[in-house]
Amino acid sequence: MQASFDRDCFLADNLIVIGYSFSDEHINECIRIALLYNSQLKIHIIDCGFENDLALKYLSEFTKLKSHQKPKNIKENIISLGNTFVYKYKFKDFLSNKIEFVNE
């Protein structure tokens, strides 16, 4: 399963992250490798508490690999961090198709 996730991250254009704390070193390594070798990869994080809970963890894990710009608001509940987009929504909003993904 780890090898499949690693391959998928390497080949994907979009990685959607929901409910992940960025605390598993194996998963983080897959994301690191994808960021290093897949210039097309966009990461979409869906988490209504990202700024409070995960922003520092995410930025400390991955900003050394790709230059992230300062966070900028794209829409009311969407923040851009370079190739990463944070959607400040709940999982139920994702399930009910209330989220329109950014395609920059």
C-alpha positions in Angstrom: 0.0 0.0 0.0 2.9 2.4 0.8 4.5 1.7 -2.6 1.2 2.4 -4.4 0.7 5.7 -2.5 4.2 6.7 -3.3 3.7 6.0 -7.0 0.4 7.7 -7.1 1.8 10.9 -5.4 4.7 10.9 -7.9 2.4 10.6 -10.9 -0.6 12.6 -9.8 -1.5 16.2 -10.8 -3.5 16.7 -7.6 -3.3 15.3 -4.1 -6.3 15.8 -1.9 -5.6 15.7 1.8 -8.5 15.4 4.3 -8.1 14.7 8.0 -4.4 14.2 8.0 -2.2 15.7 10.8 1.1 15.5 8.8 2.5 13.4 11.7 3.3 10.1 9.9 6.9 10.2 8.6 6.2 7.5 5.9 3.3 9.5 4.4 5.3 12.7 4.7 8.2 11.1 2.8 5.9 10.2 -0.1 4.7 13.8 -0.2 8.3 15.1 -0.1 9.4 12.9 -3.0 6.3 13.9 -5.0 7.1 17.6 -4.4 10.7 17.2 -5.4 10.1 15.3 -8.6 6.6 16.1 -9.7 6.5 19.8 -10.7 2.8 19.6 -11.7 1.6 18.4 -8.3 -1.0 20.5 -6.6 -1.9 19.7 -3.0 -5.4 20.4 -1.8 -5.9 20.3 2.0 -9.4 20.3 3.3 -9.4 21.3 7.0 -11.5 24.0 8.7 -8.9 24.3 11.4 -5.8 24.3 9.3 -4.5 27.8 10.3 -4.9 26.9 14.0 -3.7 23.3 14.0 -1.8 22.3 10.9 -0.2 25.3 9.2 3.0 25.3 11.2 3.4 21.5 10.9 2.8 21.6 7.2 5.0 24.5 6.5 7.9 23.1 8.6 7.7 19.8 6.8 7.5 20.9 3.2 8.5 24.5 2.6 12.2 23.6 2.4 11.4 21.6 -0.7 9.4 24.1 -2.7 9.3 27.8 -2.4 6.0 28.7 -0.9 4.7 32.2 -1.1 3.2 33.9 1.8 -0.3 32.7 2.3 -2.8 34.6 0.2 -6.5 34.5 0.2 -8.0 33.3 -3.1 -11.6 33.2 -1.9 -13.3 33.6 1.4 -12.4 30.1 2.6 -9.5 29.2 0.3 -5.8 30.0 1.0 -2.9 29.6 -1.5 0.5 28.6 -0.4 2.3 28.3 -3.7 1.3 24.9 -5.1 -0.8 24.1 -2.0 -4.4 25.2 -1.6 -6.1 25.1 1.8 -9.9 24.9 1.9 -11.3 25.9 5.2 -14.2 23.6 5.1 -15.5 20.5 6.9 -15.4 17.0 5.5 -19.1 17.0 5.1 -18.8 20.0 2.7 -16.4 18.0 0.6 -18.8 15.0 0.5 -21.7 17.3 -0.5 -19.7 18.9 -3.3 -19.7 22.4 -1.8 -16.0 22.8 -2.5 -14.8 24.1 -5.9 -11.2 23.1 -6.3 -8.7 25.8 -7.5 -7.2 25.0 -10.9 -4.3 27.4 -11.2 
